[in-house]
């Protein structure tokens, strides 16, 4: 019997700590707990229900919905029954849903609500392998072949006696456990095949590195279709035995975090940027003595954080100043963010500005930037307690061998490297060479072993003059400006580099109010001058051929709905070039 898979760990906690809280859901203005004992039983029941519905070992099932207990129960249960769960982003269109369900040939799909059911209803006739649709709790869908959550769970009684235990006992660590469909920046999603060993080993390394225990808590809110959220909502909690709070919605996330005050919090850069904008706006209201005390406190805490990034602690006068700074200022700021108890703060999935990380370090919040991809179960490298360098993505993950190829590509070898792409031998052969993952990203190590990302091979811009330019440093540098939300550098086969810029609506609105701007923000000469100054300052750090010569402020944000962003908020450069072709042409026609 293999006892190291994620399903086994969940069931073990159900036996060892049956009364301890496994997850919380907010109902009637209070957080209601469900124990590990009940959670484990829910997993067993759901797994039996899948077996009763005919799920065979190795068959995928799909899940489409926002973070809910049913999402995770279904996911873990599928693995327990020898199946292979595959999440679908809630923002995916019916056509995109059809691709994933059809490609995986899933016989069962779990849906959150009527909105998601409408997508599947449109395409169901085109999915011959799809036999059963299961709805999460509270969804009122009455259609042929559609089961309510309660009806689905009742099916568990129809499973053959002992079949689930036989399947659990036969699980192998190198067996396919889950599919993570990529968000598709350059084409159709690919199904990343992760094994039970990939999931369990990576979670175990995370637990050890950050000293995660059953006393920790986390909030689940990022898309569970993404490996990072699965790590922090499913695999790490299953390994350490700690509780997860399911956010009510993205709109209520800030309120939920303030109520929960979690010890572990992972966020994509966009979330940290919004937090940053909110704190900056609040601090701007402080004047006189209050402002001076706040500045002093942030300066003191920044010095302490600088020590802690190297594994040191303050002493003497600085220790005393730190205690006072926390009492006078930090103790009032962190609770408003929901970060009173936070000790493990992470960011990943996209680059984050160094200035954002430095800002939060002055609030007594050291954010660990992690780098990786679905193909290595999430982490290639990460900053960690005592080993932090803002702007880098940290040393290699413990137990993972990371090297740099002759062309600068990051190459990964370890137990977190995936099995390959589902039904795609060609793509697998390109990414996996001699068991090593060729990431497609470019980077370099400094003398202290910290990895720095310099770009992505497919994103490299080749100018008309033949110069190769990585856009990431330019985009990251400009995005650090408070007025800017997104930057896309243009210049492939062009005579110079230009940039498309979107405004941070909240920051730009506040700036407009302060400066009496009445015209449309993207047309404001005053805002244009602010960004122009930022571009000029940024250009000083780059060679002439790498400098941004022109830019355009777009009239709208890049969006998932518009097709310019993936569900994980990565920019689809080809779509941006298509959708804003007129704006781009205008910059090169003058």
C-alpha positions as semicolon CSV with decimal commas, in nm:
position;residue;x (nm);y (nm);z (nm)
1;X;0,000;0,000;0,000
2;X;0,127;0,342;-0,094
3;X;0,054;0,581;0,191
4;X;0,222;0,893;0,055
5;X;-0,032;1,017;-0,200
6;X;-0,242;1,324;-0,128
7;X;-0,564;1,118;-0,091
8;X;-0,392;0,894;0,162
9;X;-0,276;1,196;0,361
10;X;-0,631;1,335;0,374
11;X;-0,769;1,002;0,495
12;X;-0,490;0,969;0,752
13;X;-0,575;1,307;0,905
14;X;-0,936;1,190;0,920
15;X;-0,824;0,898;1,135
16;X;-0,562;1,076;1,348
17;X;-0,730;1,414;1,402
18;X;-1,099;1,354;1,329
19;X;-1,219;1,649;1,538
20;X;-0,973;1,911;1,413
21;X;-1,101;2,166;1,158
22;X;-1,013;2,088;0,795
23;X;-1,198;2,370;0,623
24;X;-1,429;2,664;0,690
25;X;-1,719;2,807;0,489
26;X;-1,885;3,138;0,570
27;X;-2,258;3,096;0,635
28;X;-2,500;3,334;0,806
29;X;-2,224;3,581;0,892
30;X;-2,008;3,321;1,063
31;X;-1,735;3,076;0,964
32;X;-1,859;2,719;0,995
33;X;-1,595;2,450;1,040
34;X;-1,590;2,100;0,894
35;X;-1,363;1,848;1,068
36;X;-1,094;1,630;0,916
37;X;-1,305;1,329;1,006
38;X;-1,600;1,459;0,805
39;X;-1,380;1,580;0,519
40;X;-1,218;1,236;0,490
41;X;-1,559;1,070;0,488
42;X;-1,679;1,312;0,219
43;X;-1,379;1,216;0,005
44;X;-1,450;0,844;0,049
45;X;-1,818;0,891;-0,035
46;X;-1,745;1,098;-0,345
47;X;-1,483;0,847;-0,461
48;X;-1,732;0,562;-0,420
49;X;-1,990;0,766;-0,612
50;X;-1,749;0,805;-0,906
51;X;-1,681;0,432;-0,903
52;X;-2,057;0,365;-0,898
53;X;-2,096;0,598;-1,199
54;X;-1,843;0,389;-1,388
55;X;-1,520;0,588;-1,351
56;X;-1,228;0,370;-1,450
57;X;-0,869;0,393;-1,326
58;X;-0,681;0,649;-1,533
59;X;-0,991;0,830;-1,658
60;X;-1,003;1,209;-1,618
61;X;-1,289;1,405;-1,463
62;X;-1,334;1,781;-1,498
63;X;-1,421;2,054;-1,244
64;X;-1,558;2,397;-1,333
65;X;-1,630;2,641;-1,053
66;X;-1,504;2,889;-0,794
67;X;-1,323;2,767;-0,484
68;X;-1,560;2,555;-0,280
69;X;-1,527;2,246;-0,055
70;X;-1,700;2,042;-0,326
71;X;-1,421;2,137;-0,572
72;X;-1,152;1,996;-0,345
73;X;-1,354;1,694;-0,226
74;X;-1,419;1,599;-0,590
75;X;-1,053;1,650;-0,681
76;X;-0,912;1,438;-0,399
77;X;-1,185;1,175;-0,441
78;X;-1,106;1,137;-0,810
79;X;-0,741;1,070;-0,728
80;X;-0,843;0,825;-0,454
81;X;-1,053;0,631;-0,706
82;X;-0,759;0,616;-0,946
83;X;-0,903;0,890;-1,164
84;X;-0,741;1,209;-1,288
85;X;-0,902;1,546;-1,197
86;X;-0,867;1,839;-1,438
87;X;-0,979;2,190;-1,347
88;X;-1,131;2,439;-1,588
89;X;-1,111;2,815;-1,532
90;X;-1,445;2,976;-1,449
91;X;-1,374;3,247;-1,705
92;X;-1,338;2,996;-1,989
93;X;-1,586;3,025;-2,274
94;X;-1,809;2,735;-2,383
95;X;-1,566;2,666;-2,669
96;X;-1,269;2,653;-2,430
97;X;-1,463;2,428;-2,192
98;X;-1,547;2,198;-2,482
99;X;-1,181;2,171;-2,575
100;X;-1,069;2,060;-2,228
101;X;-1,360;1,823;-2,161
102;X;-1,329;1,681;-2,511
103;X;-0,950;1,652;-2,505
104;X;-0,954;1,477;-2,168
105;X;-1,257;1,264;-2,266
106;X;-1,393;1,312;-1,915
107;X;-1,709;1,107;-1,843
108;X;-1,798;1,322;-1,539
109;X;-1,788;1,698;-1,487
110;X;-1,856;1,895;-1,167
111;X;-2,012;2,241;-1,209
112;X;-2,059;2,523;-0,960
113;X;-2,386;2,685;-1,063
114;X;-2,640;2,765;-1,331
115;X;-2,401;3,001;-1,512
116;X;-2,145;2,725;-1,563
117;X;-2,420;2,478;-1,654
118;X;-2,532;2,708;-1,937
119;X;-2,186;2,678;-2,091
120;X;-2,194;2,300;-2,079
121;X;-2,556;2,281;-2,199
122;X;-2,448;2,460;-2,519
123;X;-2,176;2,206;-2,599
124;X;-2,297;1,886;-2,435
125;X;-2,414;1,729;-2,761
126;X;-2,058;1,768;-2,896
127;X;-1,903;1,573;-2,606
128;X;-1,977;1,204;-2,662
129;X;-1,764;1,088;-2,369
130;X;-1,946;1,309;-2,116
131;X;-2,203;1,094;-1,936
132;X;-2,268;1,264;-1,603
133;X;-2,296;1,626;-1,488
134;X;-2,276;1,690;-1,114
135;X;-2,371;2,023;-0,955
136;X;-2,222;2,174;-0,640
137;X;-2,446;2,247;-0,343
138;X;-2,726;2,496;-0,394
139;X;-2,734;2,485;-0,774
140;X;-3,087;2,455;-0,908
141;X;-3,044;2,269;-1,236
142;X;-3,303;2,014;-1,341
143;X;-3,200;1,840;-1,661
144;X;-3,154;1,488;-1,786
145;X;-2,826;1,337;-1,672
146;X;-2,763;1,614;-1,419
147;X;-2,715;1,516;-1,055
148;X;-2,738;1,746;-0,755
149;X;-2,449;1,720;-0,508
150;X;-2,670;1,526;-0,270
151;X;-2,782;1,285;-0,544
152;X;-2,422;1,234;-0,650
153;X;-2,302;1,160;-0,296
154;X;-2,592;0,915;-0,249
155;X;-2,453;0,714;-0,541
156;X;-2,161;0,622;-0,314
157;X;-2,374;0,353;-0,155
158;X;-2,393;0,173;-0,490
159;X;-2,017;0,114;-0,525
160;X;-1,892;-0,245;-0,498
161;X;-1,776;-0,329;-0,146
162;X;-1,403;-0,286;-0,101
163;X;-1,340;-0,150;-0,452
164;X;-1,226;0,192;-0,328
165;X;-0,979;0,039;-0,082
166;X;-0,844;-0,186;-0,356
167;X;-0,789;0,118;-0,577
168;X;-0,627;0,313;-0,296
169;X;-0,395;0,023;-0,219
170;X;-0,292;-0,004;-0,583
171;X;-0,203;0,364;-0,635
172;X;0,158;0,405;-0,748
173;X;0,363;0,717;-0,682
174;X;0,466;0,744;-1,049
175;X;0,102;0,710;-1,161
176;X;-0,077;1,001;-1,329
177;X;-0,261;1,193;-1,055
178;X;-0,391;1,515;-1,210
179;X;-0,401;1,725;-1,526
180;X;-0,325;2,096;-1,517
181;X;-0,438;2,256;-1,840
182;X;-0,216;2,551;-1,924
183;X;-0,384;2,888;-1,965
184;X;-0,274;2,904;-2,327
185;X;-0,073;3,221;-2,393
186;X;0,042;3,096;-2,733
187;X;-0,218;2,840;-2,843
188;X;-0,462;2,572;-2,723
189;X;-0,414;2,460;-2,361
190;X;-0,185;2,164;-2,303
191;X;-0,263;1,906;-2,036
192;X;0,031;1,896;-1,795
193;X;0,050;1,545;-1,646
194;X;0,154;1,542;-1,279
195;X;0,212;1,223;-1,084
196;X;0,122;1,141;-0,725
197;X;0,491;1,174;-0,642
198;X;0,507;1,517;-0,807
199;X;0,224;1,644;-0,586
200;X;0,319;1,477;-0,257
201;X;0,692;1,544;-0,279
202;X;0,654;1,911;-0,372
203;X;0,404;1,969;-0,092
204;X;0,632;1,796;0,157
205;X;0,927;2,016;0,056
206;X;0,710;2,325;0,096
207;X;0,593;2,220;0,441
208;X;0,951;2,161;0,557
209;X;1,093;2,481;0,409
210;X;0,829;2,709;0,562
211;X;0,777;2,503;0,881
212;X;0,404;2,464;0,810
213;X;0,206;2,295;1,091
214;X;-0,152;2,201;1,171
215;X;-0,184;2,536;1,351
216;X;-0,153;2,731;1,027
217;X;-0,446;2,869;0,826
218;X;-0,491;2,977;0,464
219;X;-0,757;3,142;0,248
220;X;-0,853;2,973;-0,080
221;X;-0,949;3,218;-0,355
222;X;-0,720;3,198;-0,659
223;X;-0,833;2,965;-0,941
224;X;-0,806;2,604;-0,825
225;X;-0,734;2,509;-1,185
226;X;-0,386;2,655;-1,124
227;X;-0,117;2,441;-0,962
228;X;-0,017;2,716;-0,716
229;X;-0,363;2,736;-0,562
230;X;-0,393;2,358;-0,555
231;X;-0,065;2,350;-0,364
232;X;-0,186;2,594;-0,097
233;X;-0,552;2,484;-0,085
234;X;-0,517;2,107;-0,124
235;X;-0,170;1,953;-0,111
236;X;0,004;2,151;0,166
237;X;-0,303;2,139;0,397
238;X;-0,329;1,764;0,332
239;X;0,038;1,726;0,424
240;X;0,048;1,950;0,732
241;X;-0,312;1,898;0,844
242;X;-0,403;2,267;0,870
243;X;-0,735;2,436;0,797
244;X;-0,841;2,624;0,482
245;X;-1,099;2,903;0,467
246;X;-1,292;2,927;0,140
247;X;-1,341;3,289;0,034
248;X;-1,700;3,381;-0,049
249;X;-1,598;3,549;-0,373
250;X;-1,324;3,768;-0,516
251;X;-1,535;4,076;-0,438
252;X;-1,550;3,977;-0,070
253;X;-1,188;3,861;-0,048
254;X;-1,060;4,168;0,138
255;X;-1,334;4,137;0,402
256;X;-1,278;3,762;0,433
257;X;-0,903;3,803;0,484
258;X;-0,957;4,066;0,753
259;X;-1,193;3,829;0,934
260;X;-0,969;3,524;0,907
261;X;-0,625;3,687;0,950
262;X;-0,452;3,381;0,796
263;X;-0,097;3,271;0,869
264;X;-0,033;3,171;0,505
265;X;-0,127;3,389;0,211
266;X;-0,029;3,347;-0,154
267;X;-0,122;3,608;-0,413
268;X;-0,045;3,691;-0,773
269;X;0,126;4,029;-0,828
270;X;-0,200;4,200;-0,925
271;X;-0,342;4,133;-0,576
272;X;-0,031;4,268;-0,403
273;X;-0,040;4,573;-0,633
274;X;-0,398;4,645;-0,526
275;X;-0,305;4,610;-0,161
276;X;-0,013;4,845;-0,222
277;X;-0,236;5,107;-0,387
278;X;-0,481;5,091;-0,096
279;X;-0,211;5,133;0,168
280;X;-0,049;5,420;-0,021
281;X;-0,387;5,596;-0,046
282;X;-0,449;5,557;0,327
283;X;-0,100;5,674;0,421
284;X;-0,145;5,984;0,205
285;X;-0,414;6,097;0,446
286;X;-0,166;6,112;0,735
287;X;-0,013;6,456;0,794
288;X;0,209;6,634;1,043
289;X;0,333;6,431;1,340
290;X;0,142;6,118;1,235
291;X;0,313;6,115;0,897
292;X;0,657;6,162;1,056
293;X;0,598;5,879;1,305
294;X;0,481;5,651;1,024
295;X;0,788;5,730;0,812
296;X;1,015;5,664;1,110
297;X;0,841;5,332;1,184
298;X;0,861;5,215;0,823
299;X;1,231;5,303;0,811
300;X;1,299;5,102;1,128
301;X;1,099;4,802;1,012
302;X;1,271;4,817;0,673
303;X;1,609;4,781;0,846
304;X;1,483;4,483;1,045
305;X;1,343;4,319;0,733
306;X;1,675;4,369;0,557
307;X;1,841;4,172;0,839
308;X;1,579;3,898;0,823
309;X;1,625;3,849;0,449
310;X;1,973;3,728;0,549
311;X;1,856;3,515;0,840
312;X;1,950;3,765;1,110
313;X;1,750;3,929;1,391
314;X;1,769;4,285;1,529
315;X;1,945;4,351;1,859
316;X;2,023;4,640;2,090
317;X;1,877;4,979;1,999
318;X;1,726;4,858;1,672
319;X;1,537;4,581;1,853
320;X;1,387;4,837;2,088
321;X;1,296;5,072;1,805
322;X;1,137;4,781;1,619
323;X;0,916;4,692;1,915
324;X;0,802;5,055;1,941
325;X;0,744;5,084;1,565
326;X;0,524;4,775;1,570
327;X;0,323;4,907;1,862
328;X;0,271;5,258;1,724
329;X;0,221;5,191;1,352
330;X;0,253;4,835;1,220
331;X;-0,003;4,692;1,463
332;X;-0,258;4,930;1,312
333;X;-0,172;4,873;0,944
334;X;-0,144;4,494;0,922
335;X;-0,489;4,408;1,067
336;X;-0,655;4,626;0,801
337;X;-0,489;4,410;0,536
338;X;-0,577;4,088;0,714
339;X;-0,210;4,020;0,782
340;X;-0,188;4,030;1,162
341;X;-0,089;3,663;1,186
342;X;0,071;3,624;0,843
343;X;0,411;3,456;0,852
344;X;0,433;3,290;0,508
345;X;0,356;3,538;0,229
346;X;0,411;3,438;-0,131
347;X;0,380;3,571;-0,482
348;X;0,423;3,410;-0,821
349;X;0,266;3,324;-1,160
350;X;0,393;3,656;-1,304
351;X;0,675;3,905;-1,234
352;X;0,631;4,152;-0,950
353;X;0,807;4,486;-0,918
354;X;1,096;4,490;-0,673
355;X;0,961;4,818;-0,535
356;X;0,636;4,646;-0,430
357;X;0,829;4,383;-0,233
358;X;1,046;4,648;-0,069
359;X;0,738;4,850;0,021
360;X;0,575;4,559;0,206
361;X;0,900;4,470;0,380
362;X;0,874;4,811;0,549
363;X;0,531;4,703;0,676
364;X;0,688;4,396;0,842
365;X;0,572;4,173;0,558
366;X;0,846;3,987;0,372
367;X;0,690;3,840;0,058
368;X;0,865;3,537;-0,086
369;X;0,868;3,544;-0,464
370;X;0,850;3,198;-0,622
371;X;0,920;3,105;-0,982
372;X;0,811;2,797;-1,170
373;X;0,548;2,649;-1,394
374;X;0,285;2,379;-1,400
375;X;0,541;2,152;-1,564
376;X;0,744;2,133;-1,243
377;X;0,444;2,125;-1,008
378;X;0,477;2,496;-0,937
379;X;0,824;2,571;-0,798
380;X;1,160;2,590;-0,971
381;X;1,307;2,832;-0,720
382;X;1,188;3,050;-0,436
383;X;1,298;3,305;-0,183
384;X;1,255;3,164;0,169
385;X;1,311;3,253;0,535
386;X;1,666;3,381;0,574
387;X;1,735;3,366;0,200
388;X;1,565;3,657;0,028
389;X;1,683;3,890;-0,243
390;X;1,413;4,119;-0,376
391;X;1,399;4,116;-0,755
392;X;1,533;3,763;-0,775
393;X;1,323;3,447;-0,758
394;X;1,545;3,294;-0,493
395;X;1,768;2,987;-0,481
396;X;1,665;2,659;-0,642
397;X;1,386;2,472;-0,463
398;X;1,526;2,221;-0,214
399;X;1,597;1,892;-0,388
400;X;1,565;2,048;-0,736
401;X;1,860;2,085;-0,971
402;X;1,838;2,407;-1,173
403;X;2,094;2,490;-1,440
404;X;2,132;2,746;-1,717
405;X;2,180;2,619;-2,074
406;X;2,427;2,777;-2,314
407;X;2,151;2,992;-2,465
408;X;2,040;3,114;-2,122
409;X;1,739;2,882;-2,088
410;X;1,647;2,760;-1,739
411;X;1,661;2,379;-1,716
412;X;1,504;2,186;-1,427
413;X;1,560;1,832;-1,295
414;X;1,391;1,682;-0,991
415;X;1,099;1,489;-0,847
416;X;0,869;1,781;-0,925
417;X;0,921;1,758;-1,303
418;X;0,609;1,645;-1,487
419;X;0,540;1,326;-1,680
420;X;0,472;1,506;-2,008
421;X;0,176;1,657;-2,194
422;X;-0,143;1,453;-2,220
423;X;-0,186;1,309;-2,571
424;X;0,093;1,530;-2,708
425;X;0,418;1,345;-2,770
426;X;0,564;1,620;-2,986
427;X;0,525;1,893;-2,722
428;X;0,651;1,650;-2,457
429;X;0,966;1,577;-2,656
430;X;1,033;1,951;-2,691
431;X;0,994;2,023;-2,320
432;X;1,139;1,704;-2,168
433;X;1,489;1,618;-2,285
434;X;1,666;1,337;-2,098
435;X;1,421;1,378;-1,812
436;X;1,500;1,749;-1,774
437;X;1,243;2,025;-1,816
438;X;1,348;2,295;-2,060
439;X;1,140;2,581;-1,924
440;X;1,144;2,823;-2,216
441;X;1,243;3,097;-1,970
442;X;1,575;3,279;-1,964
443;X;1,770;3,346;-1,649
444;X;2,101;3,357;-1,465
445;X;2,236;3,284;-1,118
446;X;2,429;3,540;-0,916
447;X;2,733;3,447;-0,709
448;X;2,514;3,367;-0,408
449;X;2,295;3,120;-0,593
450;X;1,990;3,344;-0,645
451;X;1,810;3,300;-0,976
452;X;1,718;3,608;-1,180
453;X;1,465;3,588;-1,464
454;X;1,572;3,782;-1,771
455;X;1,294;3,694;-2,011
456;X;1,120;3,422;-2,208
457;X;1,263;3,272;-2,525
458;X;0,937;3,309;-2,717
459;X;0,895;3,668;-2,596
460;X;1,235;3,787;-2,717
461;X;1,193;4,086;-2,946
462;X;1,417;4,099;-3,252
463;X;1,428;4,455;-3,379
464;X;1,464;4,555;-3,743
465;X;1,833;4,607;-3,668
466;X;1,871;4,247;-3,550
467;X;1,904;4,329;-3,180
468;X;1,758;4,075;-2,937
469;X;1,571;4,244;-2,651
470;X;1,399;4,079;-2,355
471;X;1,087;4,287;-2,277
472;X;1,041;4,167;-1,917
473;X;1,292;4,404;-1,748
474;X;1,146;4,703;-1,933
475;X;0,789;4,607;-1,854
476;X;0,864;4,530;-1,491
477;X;1,050;4,855;-1,442
478;X;0,770;5,066;-1,586
479;X;0,493;4,876;-1,403
480;X;0,646;4,984;-1,072
481;X;0,502;5,333;-1,132
482;X;0,186;5,381;-0,925
483;X;-0,016;5,513;-1,221
484;X;0,050;5,207;-1,437
485;X;-0,129;4,872;-1,422
486;X;0,011;4,692;-1,728
487;X;0,283;4,739;-1,989
488;X;0,341;4,554;-2,315
489;X;0,661;4,636;-2,501
490;X;0,636;4,626;-2,881
491;X;0,921;4,615;-3,132
492;X;0,951;4,284;-3,315
493;X;1,091;4,364;-3,661
494;X;1,042;4,734;-3,582
495;X;1,304;5,008;-3,598
496;X;1,261;5,096;-3,230
497;X;1,081;4,981;-2,915
498;X;0,747;5,121;-2,809
499;X;0,502;5,036;-2,533
500;X;0,130;5,001;-2,474
501;X;0,037;5,119;-2,125
502;X;-0,280;5,082;-1,918
503;X;-0,357;5,297;-1,616
504;X;-0,421;5,183;-1,263
505;X;-0,776;5,311;-1,238
506;X;-0,773;5,381;-0,864
507;X;-0,434;5,553;-0,859
508;X;-0,503;5,749;-1,177
509;X;-0,842;5,856;-1,046
510;X;-0,687;5,986;-0,725
511;X;-0,416;6,165;-0,923
512;X;-0,680;6,326;-1,145
513;X;-0,877;6,448;-0,844
514;X;-0,566;6,599;-0,686
515;X;-0,465;6,778;-1,005
516;X;-0,807;6,891;-1,126
517;X;-0,801;6,673;-1,436
518;X;-1,143;6,660;-1,602
519;X;-1,074;6,495;-1,939
520;X;-1,059;6,119;-1,999
521;X;-0,763;5,980;-1,806
522;X;-0,598;5,814;-2,105
523;X;-0,610;6,147;-2,290
524;X;-0,476;6,360;-2,006
525;X;-0,161;6,556;-2,093
526;X;-0,073;6,573;-1,722
527;X;-0,084;6,195;-1,685
528;X;0,104;6,153;-2,011
529;X;0,387;6,371;-1,875
530;X;0,405;6,160;-1,557
531;X;0,444;5,841;-1,757
532;X;0,684;6,008;-1,998
533;X;0,907;6,099;-1,704
534;X;0,893;5,739;-1,582
535;X;0,993;5,612;-1,927
536;X;1,285;5,856;-1,946
537;X;1,405;5,748;-1,602
538;X;1,376;5,381;-1,695
539;X;1,564;5,429;-2,022
540;X;1,874;5,547;-1,836
541;X;1,932;5,190;-1,722
542;X;1,928;5,047;-2,075
543;X;2,136;5,071;-2,391
544;X;1,999;5,302;-2,661
545;X;1,868;5,016;-2,876
546;X;1,682;4,876;-2,572
547;X;1,509;5,201;-2,479
548;X;1,138;5,274;-2,522
549;X;1,103;5,556;-2,773
550;X;0,723;5,596;-2,778
551;X;0,428;5,482;-2,578
552;X;0,050;5,489;-2,597
553;X;-0,190;5,498;-2,304
554;X;-0,477;5,266;-2,388
555;X;-0,838;5,363;-2,331
556;X;-0,921;5,037;-2,155
557;X;-0,765;4,768;-1,941
558;X;-0,635;4,442;-2,080
559;X;-0,876;4,173;-1,969
560;X;-0,957;3,805;-1,961
561;X;-1,291;3,875;-2,125
562;X;-1,124;4,074;-2,399
563;X;-0,887;3,787;-2,468
564;X;-0,565;3,975;-2,385
565;X;-0,506;3,805;-2,048
566;X;-0,508;3,441;-1,946
567;X;-0,710;3,335;-1,638
568;X;-0,385;3,368;-1,440
569;X;-0,343;3,724;-1,571
570;X;-0,053;3,651;-1,807
571;X;-0,045;3,872;-2,116
572;X;-0,126;3,713;-2,452
573;X;0,109;3,921;-2,663
574;X;-0,027;3,806;-2,995
575;X;-0,381;3,903;-2,895
576;X;-0,264;4,243;-2,766
577;X;-0,090;4,306;-3,099
578;X;-0,407;4,209;-3,287
579;X;-0,653;4,406;-3,074
580;X;-0,445;4,724;-3,061
581;X;-0,297;4,710;-3,410
582;X;-0,420;5,062;-3,490
583;X;-0,253;5,209;-3,180
584;X;0,070;5,025;-3,260
585;X;0,070;5,134;-3,624
586;X;0,016;5,494;-3,518
587;X;0,337;5,490;-3,311
588;X;0,540;5,376;-3,611
589;X;0,373;5,586;-3,881
590;X;0,469;5,926;-3,746
